[in-house]
Amino acid sequence: MSRIDLAGLTAGPSQVWGGVRLVPLLRERPVEGLRLHEELYGDEYGRVVLGGGHTYTSYIPHGFVADWSGGGGAGGGPRWGAAYGTQLDTAAPECVPLRTHHRTARRVGGGDGRRLRFLPLHLALEGYLALHFGGPSVVWEEWSRQAVRRGLSPREEDAYAGSSVRGLAEALRVFEIHPGQCGVMVYAADALAAAFVVPHPDDYRALHPSLVRDLYGELVHQYALYGRPVPAFAARIDDVAGRVRTLADLRAAARAEELAWTAAHDGLMARDLLESPYAWERVHRAGPFALYRFLPTFQADRGGRHIGEVITDRKGRTAYLKTFRLSENQVRRGWVLRRLADCDWDVARTAEALGTGYEELVARVRRAGFGALLDAHAVARRARALREG
């Protein structure tokens, strides 16, 4: 378990539009040797062939290409069509465009092999959906035939396109991009919605509009829709003692205000993201860089509400980062799966390890949306036996 390292990135003064706050992340020097480009797929759904007979389907309007060759490039996938509803006539069906991708991350481009196409956020979401996807590792009597045969398939989660998050598109359109800006933290009602980091300021300028095409969690959508406007950051220099006498004094006082804001942001507003431990999985090595995705521990006392993906260089510096904030229900589902897997899916032993009752844990499993995996008759027998024993 390790934390997200944003060394070399400094939080600049925030800008506010209604309930949306954008906090720029600034670099003194870009990360050398890596550039990011965007592939636009249009307003269409995508099907990702994962291997092993599994597929991932979602709204995938764009992809990123990580290029460490010094040049540029882009890849793509064949287009197919998915019909809207059932149509029995012989005319060409009305359809929504459906693009097929092979893997959420794969090398593309020429023979040098120095370009990696990946699907931003979908790489992380696929990792979350695959969490203990195979279902029970031991066939205890409580688990239904569906759980044993199919595991958690099909597994689905809800998300919202950035265009449906109130105020986000307007904020991205009107906000100033700072010199040296290589990232941004997006807040809705001052709850951290997403973090986005790229290696070079030019990459950020090109990819800044892509934030409205990203996916955001249910909580973010609700906060933006129902939250009140948040206060804007303003530096105030109170010179009661009369210490500001020269331009240099004024500059020093302004710099002190900037440092105070950065410390407050990192230590308070972004603390849940930066101080929580995560489980990391390396997805691909790209020359001197490595692409990872990460999941939180799903422990209530250790924070962590974000999943995401990151590219680091050989020194461990973060060149690229993108996160997705989970809803409380999504965190609860991850917590239930992790706790069951830790105890080999033995419901009684899991309840004992958590210091709770058997029936209470069964209720939690059902509230998390996994009730269909339980055999109701076997659960009732086991609960009765435990009460009588």
DRENNUZA-662131 format. One record per residue (C-alpha): x, y, z; residue number from 1; residue in one letter. Coordinates in nm, 3 decimals, decimal comma. Each point is the difference from the previous one (the first is absolute). Example, Ala and Ser with C-alpha at 12.3 -4.5 7.8 and 13.67 -1.06 7.14 Angstrom:
2
> east;north;up;num;residuo
> 1,230;-0,450;0,780;1;a
> 0,137;0,344;-0,066;2;s
//
This chain:
389
> east;north;up;num;residuo
> 0,000;0,000;0,000;1;m
> 0,133;0,345;-0,087;2;s
> -0,126;0,353;-0,045;3;r
> -0,032;0,231;-0,299;4;i
> 0,311;0,215;-0,036;5;d
> -0,049;0,343;-0,156;6;l
> 0,353;0,123;0,072;7;a
> 0,097;0,274;-0,244;8;g
> -0,360;0,120;-0,036;9;l
> -0,126;0,307;0,186;10;t
> -0,363;0,099;0,051;11;a
> -0,066;0,348;-0,136;12;g
> -0,281;0,242;0,088;13;p
> -0,342;-0,151;-0,066;14;s
> -0,267;0,135;-0,231;15;q
> -0,372;-0,039;0,068;16;v
> -0,307;-0,026;-0,217;17;w
> -0,310;-0,054;0,212;18;g
> 0,052;-0,328;0,184;19;g
> 0,301;-0,106;-0,210;20;v
> 0,353;0,079;0,115;21;r
> 0,305;-0,064;-0,218;22;l
> 0,341;-0,005;0,168;23;v
> 0,290;0,017;-0,248;24;p
> 0,303;-0,223;0,053;25;l
> 0,324;0,167;-0,110;26;l
> 0,342;-0,146;-0,084;27;r
> 0,326;0,190;-0,001;28;e
> 0,136;-0,245;-0,258;29;r
> -0,189;-0,246;-0,225;30;p
> 0,062;-0,374;0,024;31;v
> 0,242;-0,062;-0,284;32;e
> -0,038;-0,276;-0,255;33;g
> -0,378;-0,048;0,006;34;l
> -0,285;0,175;-0,179;35;r
> -0,373;-0,069;-0,009;36;l
> -0,234;0,026;-0,297;37;h
> -0,374;-0,044;-0,023;38;e
> -0,195;-0,227;-0,237;39;e
> -0,359;0,110;-0,055;40;l
> -0,250;-0,278;-0,067;41;y
> -0,312;0,217;-0,007;42;g
> -0,318;-0,043;0,203;43;d
> 0,000;-0,377;-0,013;44;e
> 0,013;-0,304;0,219;45;y
> 0,298;-0,229;0,009;46;g
> 0,046;-0,369;0,054;47;r
> 0,336;-0,106;0,139;48;v
> 0,112;-0,359;-0,058;49;v
> 0,187;-0,095;0,318;50;l
> 0,086;-0,361;-0,074;51;g
> -0,123;-0,314;0,168;52;g
> -0,344;0,049;-0,154;53;g
> -0,062;0,322;0,198;54;h
> -0,100;0,340;-0,141;55;t
> -0,040;0,347;0,146;56;y
> -0,263;0,232;-0,148;57;t
> -0,039;0,370;0,072;58;s
> -0,031;0,346;-0,147;59;y
> 0,356;0,054;-0,129;60;i
> 0,025;0,333;-0,187;61;p
> 0,378;0,024;-0,002;62;h
> 0,330;-0,167;0,075;63;g
> 0,351;0,119;0,087;64;f
> 0,325;-0,092;-0,171;65;v
> 0,314;0,014;0,211;66;a
> 0,295;0,071;-0,231;67;d
> 0,361;-0,032;0,112;68;w
> 0,147;-0,015;-0,351;69;s
> 0,034;0,374;-0,052;70;g
> -0,270;-0,008;-0,269;71;g
> -0,376;-0,046;-0,009;72;g
> -0,248;-0,262;-0,102;73;g
> -0,345;-0,133;0,046;74;a
> -0,173;-0,331;-0,029;75;g
> -0,359;-0,103;-0,036;76;g
> -0,237;-0,289;-0,009;77;g
> -0,259;-0,134;-0,243;78;p
> -0,350;0,141;0,019;79;r
> -0,308;-0,213;0,050;80;w
> -0,363;0,077;0,079;81;g
> -0,232;-0,085;0,289;82;a
> -0,373;0,017;-0,079;83;a
> -0,239;0,210;0,208;84;y
> -0,270;-0,250;0,109;85;g
> -0,146;-0,276;-0,216;86;t
> -0,073;0,074;-0,367;87;q
> -0,171;-0,250;-0,230;88;l
> -0,004;0,186;-0,330;89;d
> 0,260;-0,048;-0,272;90;t
> 0,119;0,360;-0,002;91;a
> 0,341;0,090;0,134;92;a
> -0,031;0,014;0,381;93;p
> 0,031;0,322;0,193;94;e
> 0,308;-0,045;0,210;95;c
> 0,239;0,162;0,239;96;v
> 0,364;-0,014;-0,115;97;p
> 0,196;-0,271;0,180;98;l
> 0,377;-0,013;-0,023;99;r
> 0,192;-0,314;0,093;100;t
> 0,326;0,042;0,190;101;h
> 0,249;-0,272;0,081;102;h
> 0,103;0,039;0,364;103;r
> -0,031;0,316;0,204;104;t
> 0,373;0,060;-0,062;105;a
> 0,210;-0,121;-0,293;106;r
> 0,290;0,112;-0,216;107;r
> -0,092;0,173;-0,326;108;v
> 0,169;0,182;-0,286;109;g
> 0,308;-0,088;-0,198;110;g
> 0,265;-0,262;0,043;111;g
> 0,189;0,187;0,271;112;d
> -0,266;-0,104;0,254;113;g
> 0,034;0,326;0,194;114;r
> -0,366;0,095;0,019;115;r
> -0,254;-0,134;0,243;116;l
> -0,372;0,051;-0,060;117;r
> -0,212;-0,021;0,313;118;f
> -0,356;0,090;0,090;119;l
> 0,006;0,263;0,275;120;p
> -0,202;-0,092;0,310;121;l
> -0,132;-0,316;-0,166;122;h
> 0,329;-0,164;0,087;123;l
> -0,073;0,074;0,367;124;a
> -0,373;-0,078;-0,019;125;l
> 0,067;-0,335;-0,161;126;e
> 0,235;-0,080;0,289;127;g
> -0,274;0,090;0,250;128;y
> -0,259;-0,211;-0,183;129;l
> 0,244;-0,291;-0,008;130;a
> 0,041;0,011;0,380;131;l
> -0,057;-0,366;0,103;132;h
> -0,201;-0,036;-0,322;133;f
> 0,029;-0,380;0,010;134;g
> -0,216;-0,018;0,309;135;g
> 0,037;-0,248;0,287;136;p
> 0,332;-0,180;0,014;137;s
> -0,154;-0,268;0,224;138;v
> -0,347;-0,143;-0,066;139;v
> -0,165;0,065;0,335;140;w
> -0,368;-0,091;0,024;141;e
> -0,110;0,365;0,026;142;e
> 0,098;0,079;-0,357;143;w
> -0,248;-0,052;-0,283;144;s
> 0,064;-0,197;-0,317;145;r
> 0,031;0,329;-0,187;146;q
> 0,280;0,113;0,232;147;a
> 0,188;-0,327;-0,045;148;v
> -0,047;-0,028;-0,377;149;r
> 0,023;0,363;-0,113;150;r
> 0,158;0,191;0,287;151;g
> -0,094;0,368;-0,012;152;l
> -0,076;-0,004;-0,372;153;s
> -0,154;0,219;-0,122;154;p
> 0,141;0,279;0,219;155;r
> -0,106;0,357;-0,064;156;e
> 0,035;0,345;0,156;157;e
> -0,148;0,342;-0,076;158;d
> 0,193;0,312;-0,097;159;a
> -0,076;0,341;-0,151;160;y
> 0,163;0,171;-0,296;161;a
> 0,166;0,330;0,088;162;g
> -0,244;0,181;-0,229;163;s
> -0,280;-0,092;0,245;164;s
> 0,184;0,131;0,309;165;v
> -0,154;0,341;0,066;166;r
> 0,240;0,288;-0,054;167;g
> 0,299;-0,208;-0,108;168;l
> -0,007;0,084;-0,372;169;a
> -0,037;0,372;0,074;170;e
> 0,280;-0,011;0,255;171;a
> 0,239;-0,168;-0,242;172;l
> -0,091;0,250;-0,272;173;r
> 0,052;0,320;0,196;174;v
> 0,283;-0,088;0,241;175;f
> 0,350;0,129;-0,057;176;e
> 0,276;-0,253;-0,071;177;i
> 0,313;0,096;0,194;178;h
> 0,355;0,000;-0,138;179;p
> 0,160;-0,331;0,095;180;g
> -0,337;-0,163;0,074;181;q
> 0,024;-0,377;-0,036;182;c
> -0,315;-0,108;0,177;183;g
> -0,313;0,090;0,190;184;v
> -0,208;-0,116;0,293;185;m
> -0,374;0,026;-0,057;186;v
> -0,230;0,060;0,297;187;y
> -0,379;-0,007;0,017;188;a
> -0,139;0,174;0,309;189;a
> 0,361;-0,017;0,123;190;d
> 0,002;-0,382;-0,009;191;a
> 0,287;-0,129;-0,214;192;l
> -0,152;-0,137;-0,319;193;a
> 0,309;-0,081;-0,206;194;a
> 0,372;0,061;-0,036;195;a
> 0,168;0,029;-0,339;196;f
> 0,376;0,030;-0,064;197;v
> 0,202;-0,005;-0,322;198;v
> 0,376;0,021;-0,064;199;p
> 0,021;0,328;-0,196;200;h
> -0,184;0,337;0,002;201;p
> -0,069;-0,029;-0,374;202;d
> -0,167;-0,336;0,063;203;d
> -0,222;0,159;0,263;204;y
> -0,106;0,283;-0,231;205;r
> -0,097;-0,255;-0,264;206;a
> -0,174;-0,237;0,243;207;l
> -0,171;0,257;0,227;208;h
> -0,330;-0,025;-0,196;209;p
> 0,009;-0,381;0,027;210;s
> -0,109;0,024;0,365;211;l
> -0,356;0,058;-0,113;212;v
> 0,011;-0,333;-0,186;213;r
> 0,115;-0,194;0,307;214;d
> -0,220;-0,206;0,231;215;l
> -0,095;0,119;0,350;216;y
> -0,161;-0,181;0,291;217;g
> -0,353;0,027;0,128;218;e
> 0,104;0,203;0,304;219;l
> 0,175;0,258;-0,219;220;v
> -0,310;0,040;-0,218;221;h
> -0,221;0,049;0,307;222;q
> 0,234;0,249;0,165;223;y
> 0,024;0,208;-0,317;224;a
> -0,378;-0,009;-0,049;225;l
> -0,111;0,075;0,355;226;y
> 0,302;0,166;0,160;227;g
> 0,012;0,372;0,068;228;r
> 0,262;0,232;-0,157;229;p
> 0,336;-0,026;0,174;230;v
> 0,212;0,299;0,110;231;p
> 0,281;0,114;-0,227;232;a
> 0,361;0,004;0,117;233;f
> 0,118;0,352;0,077;234;a
> 0,335;0,105;0,143;235;a
> -0,030;0,266;0,272;236;r
> 0,302;0,184;0,133;237;i
> -0,077;0,175;0,326;238;d
> 0,286;0,237;0,065;239;d
> -0,105;0,115;0,346;240;v
> 0,360;0,020;0,122;241;a
> 0,110;0,200;-0,305;242;g
> 0,264;-0,254;-0,106;243;r
> -0,080;0,021;-0,373;244;v
> 0,194;0,308;-0,112;245;r
> 0,156;-0,102;-0,331;246;t
> -0,097;-0,196;-0,310;247;l
> 0,225;-0,282;0,121;248;a
> -0,191;-0,010;0,331;249;d
> -0,329;-0,017;-0,189;250;l
> 0,132;-0,278;-0,222;251;r
> 0,117;-0,198;0,304;252;a
> -0,336;0,043;0,172;253;a
> -0,184;-0,116;-0,312;254;a
> 0,231;-0,301;-0,028;255;r
> -0,071;-0,088;0,363;256;a
> -0,374;0,002;-0,077;257;e
> 0,056;-0,232;-0,298;258;e
> 0,200;-0,243;0,216;259;l
> -0,270;0,005;0,268;260;a
> -0,265;-0,083;-0,260;261;w
> 0,210;-0,287;-0,143;262;t
> 0,056;-0,145;0,348;263;a
> -0,371;0,029;0,084;264;a
> -0,100;-0,165;-0,328;265;h
> 0,241;-0,294;0,027;266;d
> -0,057;-0,052;0,371;267;g
> -0,376;0,041;0,007;268;l
> -0,184;-0,001;-0,333;269;m
> 0,212;-0,267;-0,174;270;a
> 0,097;-0,193;0,313;271;r
> -0,232;-0,295;-0,065;272;d
> 0,162;-0,060;-0,340;273;l
> 0,361;0,067;0,092;274;l
> 0,022;-0,166;0,342;275;e
> -0,201;-0,317;-0,065;276;s
> 0,183;-0,327;-0,076;277;p
> -0,081;-0,178;-0,327;278;y
> 0,052;-0,343;-0,150;279;a
> 0,196;0,035;-0,325;280;w
> 0,002;-0,221;-0,309;281;e
> 0,249;0,055;-0,281;282;r
> -0,182;-0,022;-0,331;283;v
> 0,274;0,078;-0,251;284;h
> 0,362;0,102;-0,018;285;r
> 0,063;0,269;-0,262;286;a
> 0,375;0,042;-0,042;287;g
> 0,124;0,198;0,302;288;p
> -0,360;0,049;0,119;289;f
> -0,252;-0,232;0,164;290;a
> -0,380;0,018;-0,009;291;l
> -0,183;-0,104;0,319;292;y
> -0,357;-0,006;0,120;293;r
> -0,094;0,016;0,365;294;f
> -0,284;-0,078;0,239;295;l
> -0,057;0,121;0,357;296;p
> 0,014;-0,235;0,298;297;t
> -0,377;0,038;0,056;298;f
> 0,061;0,039;0,373;299;q
> -0,229;0,254;0,164;300;a
> 0,269;0,130;0,236;301;d
> 0,266;0,049;-0,270;302;r
> -0,177;0,229;-0,246;303;g
> 0,034;-0,056;-0,372;304;g
> -0,295;0,061;-0,226;305;r
> 0,185;0,014;-0,331;306;h
> 0,110;-0,249;-0,261;307;i
> 0,228;0,102;-0,282;308;g
> 0,302;-0,050;-0,218;309;e
> 0,348;0,147;0,003;310;v
> 0,314;0,002;-0,215;311;i
> 0,330;0,035;0,185;312;t
> 0,358;0,031;-0,120;313;d
> 0,299;-0,196;0,130;314;r
> 0,036;0,240;0,291;315;k
> -0,361;-0,057;0,105;316;g
> -0,114;0,348;-0,104;317;r
> -0,362;0,032;-0,111;318;t
> -0,013;0,088;-0,369;319;a
> -0,369;-0,075;-0,049;320;y
> -0,290;-0,043;0,241;321;l
> -0,375;-0,028;-0,035;322;k
> -0,242;-0,092;0,277;323;t
> -0,368;-0,088;0,041;324;f
> -0,189;0,059;0,325;325;r
> -0,209;-0,296;0,110;326;l
> -0,345;0,044;0,150;327;s
> -0,076;-0,127;0,349;328;e
> -0,179;-0,301;-0,149;329;n
> 0,299;-0,081;-0,220;330;q
> 0,233;0,023;0,300;331;v
> -0,236;-0,228;0,194;332;r
> 0,006;-0,258;-0,281;333;r
> 0,378;0,002;-0,007;334;g
> 0,012;-0,034;0,379;335;w
> -0,234;-0,302;0,001;336;v
> 0,193;-0,178;-0,274;337;l
> 0,338;0,060;0,165;338;r
> -0,117;-0,119;0,341;339;r
> -0,158;-0,317;-0,141;340;l
> 0,306;-0,079;-0,211;341;a
> 0,228;0,046;0,303;342;d
> -0,194;-0,281;0,175;343;c
> -0,028;-0,232;-0,304;344;d
> -0,365;0,104;-0,046;345;w
> -0,106;-0,169;0,325;346;d
> -0,287;0,225;0,114;347;v
> 0,006;-0,114;0,363;348;a
> 0,376;0,042;0,030;349;r
> -0,016;0,341;-0,167;350;t
> -0,266;0,115;0,248;351;a
> 0,214;-0,123;0,288;352;e
> 0,308;0,179;-0,135;353;a
> -0,199;0,325;-0,027;354;l
> -0,147;-0,038;0,347;355;g
> -0,356;0,000;-0,131;356;t
> -0,284;-0,250;-0,021;357;g
> -0,057;-0,247;-0,282;358;y
> -0,337;0,147;-0,094;359;e
> 0,135;0,355;0,010;360;e
> 0,273;-0,092;-0,248;361;l
> -0,255;-0,171;-0,225;362;v
> -0,203;0,323;0,010;363;a
> 0,311;0,198;-0,098;364;r
> 0,063;-0,234;-0,294;365;v
> -0,356;0,054;-0,118;366;r
> 0,015;0,379;0,047;367;r
> 0,318;0,002;-0,208;368;a
> -0,197;-0,150;-0,290;369;g
> 0,134;-0,355;0,022;370;f
> -0,315;-0,164;0,136;371;g
> -0,045;-0,206;-0,317;372;a
> 0,325;-0,182;0,080;373;l
> -0,145;-0,141;0,323;374;l
> -0,208;-0,317;0,036;375;d
> -0,288;0,124;0,217;376;a
> -0,088;-0,345;0,138;377;h
> 0,360;-0,084;0,092;378;a
> 0,047;0,339;0,164;379;v
> -0,318;-0,045;0,206;380;a
> 0,112;-0,349;0,114;381;r
> 0,345;0,123;0,098;382;r
> -0,141;0,300;0,188;383;a
> -0,245;-0,223;0,190;384;r
> 0,274;-0,248;0,087;385;a
> 0,222;0,279;0,132;386;l
> -0,282;0,141;0,212;387;r
> -0,085;-0,341;0,145;388;e
> 0,363;-0,100;0,050;389;g
//
